[in-house]
Amino acid sequence: MTNQKTILTIVILLLLAGNVFSGTKYFSLQKEFRQIQTALETQKTNEKVLEFSELFIKEVLKAETEVNFDTRLKLETAVRNLGDEEILNQWQKFVDSKTEVQAQEEVKNLLEILVSKIKVQ
C-alpha cells in the first residue's frame, strides 16, 4: 500500500512539474509572440511611410511640372492608407497651403513627421 502511495505521489509530482513547465513555456512563448507582432507592425508601418515618402519625393518634390490630378489622387490614397492621423493632418495643411512659402514650410513639417514615424529597433 505504501509503495502505491509513493508511486502515486511521484506521478502527481511529475504531472504537476509538467504543468508548471508547460505553463511557464506557454507564457514565455506568448510574450515572444507579442514582441514579434509588435516588430511586424512596426516594420509594416515603416514600409508604408517609406513608400509614401518615396512617392512624395518623386512625384512632388522632383516634379518639373504641376502635379496632375491622378498623381494627387494617388498621393492622397497613399497618405490615407498610412492610417496615421498626424501625417494626414500635416498632409492636409500642405494641400491647403495658399502660398508657395507656406507650402514649402508645410512640406518641411510633413517630411519631419514622416522621418519621425520610422522606428529603428
C-alpha positions as CSV (number, residue, x, y, z in Angstrom):
1,M,0.0,0.0,0.0
2,T,2.8,2.4,0.9
3,N,4.5,1.6,-2.4
4,Q,1.4,2.5,-4.3
5,K,1.1,5.8,-2.4
6,T,4.7,6.6,-3.2
7,I,4.3,5.8,-6.9
8,L,1.1,7.9,-6.9
9,T,2.8,10.8,-5.2
10,I,5.7,10.6,-7.7
11,V,3.3,10.6,-10.6
12,I,1.3,13.5,-9.2
13,L,4.5,15.5,-8.6
14,L,5.7,14.7,-12.2
15,L,2.4,15.8,-13.6
16,L,2.4,18.9,-11.5
17,A,6.0,19.7,-12.6
18,G,5.0,19.1,-16.2
19,N,2.1,21.5,-15.9
20,V,4.3,24.2,-14.3
21,F,6.9,23.7,-17.1
22,S,4.2,23.9,-19.8
23,G,2.6,26.9,-18.2
24,T,5.9,28.7,-17.9
25,K,6.8,27.8,-21.5
26,Y,3.3,29.0,-22.7
27,F,3.7,32.4,-21.1
28,S,7.2,32.7,-22.4
29,L,6.1,32.0,-25.9
30,Q,3.1,34.3,-25.5
31,K,5.5,37.1,-24.6
32,E,7.8,36.4,-27.5
33,F,4.8,36.2,-29.9
34,R,3.6,39.7,-28.7
35,Q,7.2,41.1,-29.3
36,I,7.2,39.6,-32.8
37,Q,3.8,41.0,-33.5
38,T,4.9,44.5,-32.4
39,A,8.0,44.2,-34.5
40,L,6.0,43.2,-37.5
41,E,3.6,46.1,-37.1
42,T,6.5,48.5,-36.8
43,Q,8.0,47.0,-40.0
44,K,4.7,47.4,-41.8
45,T,4.4,51.0,-40.7
46,N,7.9,51.7,-41.7
47,E,7.4,50.3,-45.1
48,K,4.2,52.3,-45.7
49,V,5.9,55.5,-44.5
50,L,8.9,54.9,-46.7
51,E,6.7,54.1,-49.8
52,F,4.7,57.2,-49.3
53,S,7.9,59.3,-48.7
54,E,9.4,57.9,-51.9
55,L,6.3,58.6,-53.9
56,F,6.0,62.1,-52.5
57,I,9.6,63.0,-53.2
58,K,9.5,61.5,-56.7
59,E,6.1,63.0,-57.7
60,V,6.1,66.3,-55.8
61,L,9.5,67.4,-54.8
62,K,11.2,66.4,-58.0
63,A,8.3,67.3,-60.3
64,E,9.3,69.5,-63.2
65,T,5.7,70.5,-63.9
66,E,2.5,70.9,-61.9
67,V,1.3,67.7,-60.2
68,N,-1.6,66.2,-62.2
69,F,-4.9,65.0,-60.8
70,D,-4.1,61.3,-61.0
71,T,-0.8,61.8,-59.1
72,R,-2.6,63.9,-56.4
73,L,-5.2,61.1,-56.1
74,K,-2.5,58.5,-55.8
75,L,-0.7,60.5,-53.1
76,E,-4.0,61.2,-51.2
77,T,-4.8,57.5,-51.2
78,A,-1.3,56.6,-50.1
79,V,-1.4,59.1,-47.2
80,R,-4.8,57.8,-46.1
81,N,-3.6,54.2,-46.2
82,L,-0.9,55.1,-43.7
83,G,-3.7,55.3,-41.1
84,D,-1.8,57.9,-39.1
85,E,-3.8,61.0,-38.1
86,E,-0.8,63.2,-37.5
87,I,0.6,62.6,-41.0
88,L,-2.9,63.0,-42.5
89,N,-3.4,66.4,-40.7
90,Q,0.0,67.6,-41.9
91,W,-0.8,66.5,-45.4
92,Q,-4.0,68.5,-45.3
93,K,-2.0,71.5,-44.1
94,F,0.3,71.1,-47.1
95,V,-2.5,70.6,-49.6
96,D,-4.4,73.6,-48.2
97,S,-1.4,75.9,-48.4
98,K,-2.3,79.2,-50.0
99,T,1.2,80.4,-50.9
100,E,4.4,78.8,-52.1
101,V,6.2,79.9,-48.9
102,Q,3.5,78.3,-46.8
103,A,3.6,75.1,-48.9
104,Q,7.4,74.9,-48.5
105,E,7.1,75.2,-44.8
106,E,4.4,72.6,-44.6
107,V,6.5,70.2,-46.8
108,K,9.3,70.5,-44.3
109,N,6.9,69.8,-41.5
110,L,5.5,66.8,-43.4
111,L,8.9,65.3,-44.1
112,E,9.9,65.8,-40.4
113,I,6.8,63.9,-39.3
114,L,7.4,61.1,-41.8
115,V,11.0,60.7,-40.7
116,S,10.0,60.7,-37.0
117,K,7.5,57.9,-37.7
118,I,10.2,55.5,-38.9
119,K,11.3,53.4,-36.0
120,V,14.6,51.5,-35.8
121,Q,14.8,48.6,-33.5
